[in-house]
Amino acid sequence: MTLPDALALSPSRLPDGEAAFFGSDVYRRHATPAGVFRPTSVEDLRAIVLAAAEAGLAIHTRGGGVSYTDAHLPRRADSVV
């Protein structure tokens, strides 16, 4: 999945090699998200969410904890975390 430029060029985007981690938890693995972001401000978060929504991407939030229920895992590759 190719991300729109507003997302692909975001300074908050983590390297592609780290995206697979965000598609898994302790026991399960689902889809690798198209992009993973760590926003550094409210404005940055807003821009990421708006660009993802305009592109029709699913948006998943994830904190720093570990899940054993896979509730936070993206089910589709056309998603962002």
N, C-alpha and C positions, 0 to 999 in steps of 0.2 A: 504494500500500500504506500503510495506516495503522499506525503503530507503537503498541504498548501504552504507556500513560502512563509506566510506569517507564523507558522508553527515550525517549519523546518529550520528557519534561521533564528529562532528564539534563543537568546543567551541562556535561558533557563532549561533548555533541552539537555537531557543527559545523553551520553554517547550511545549509539545504537547497540553496542555490545552489552550494555547494562539492561536493555529492555526485556530480555528473556527472563531475568530474575523476577520482574514484576508480573509475569504471566504464570507464576508458580507460588505454591506455599510449601509447607512441610511435606504434605502427602500427595498433592495434585499438581498437574500442569495443564493449563488451558492455552488459549491463544496468546501469542506474543503481541503486545500492543504496538501500534504504529509509531508511537512516541511516548516518552516518559519525561515529565517536566517537574522541576523543583522551583516554583516561583519564589521570588525574593521580595515581592511587594504585592499589595492589593491590586495595584494597577497592572502588574505583570500577570497575576492570576486572572484578572478580568479579560485581558487581551487573549490569553490562552483559551479560556472558556468560550469567548465569543468566536474566535477563529475555528475552534473545534465544532461548535454548534453550527456555524455557517457551512462547514464542510460536511455536516451530517455524521460526524464521528461520535461514538459513544464516549462518555466521560466517566472515569472511575476515580474515586479518591482513595488514598491509602495513607495510613499513618506509619509510624515507626515500628509497630508491633508485628508479631508473627501470628498468622491465622491458621487454625486447624480446621476451619469450616469451609474454606475457599469462597467465602462470601464476597471478598474484595477482588476476586480474579476476573479479568476480562474474558468473556466468552467469544468475542469476535476480534479479528485482527484489525478491523477498522475502528479502533478505539485509542484513547489516550489516557494516561495515568498521571 
